[in-house]
């Protein structure tokens, strides 16, 4: 499995935490929508695509915005290192 598709965990209100496998590279729109008990999610470095609104707005808008900002920062770093051909 390399992606978590659109609405995969929609409405899983008992879901409290998620450890996304290292092989996953993308998370689809609304993948965790209406997961109202979700308080922890670990997104590995290999995830390069996170669609908008992976969480529903009634869940935690501020949490969603923090995740999206982190994702954008990661993408900027990836783009920067690719542009200058920096290898870690």
C-alpha positions, 0 to 999 in steps of 0.5 A: 500500500502506497496511499491512503485513499479518499475517505478511507477512515471516514467516520471512524470515531473510535480511532484515536491515533494513527501510525502511517506506514513508511511505504505510504507516499500520499494521503487522499482528500478526507482520509480522516474526515469525522474521526473526532477522537483522533488526537495523534498522527505520525506522518513519515518523511516519505509522504509527499502528497497530502490532499486538502481537508484530510480531516473534517473541519469539525474535527480540529481545524487548527490541528489540520492547519498545523499539519498542512503547514508542516507538509508545505515546509517539508515540500519546500525543503525537498524542492530546495534540496532537489534544486541544489542537488543536496544529498543528506 
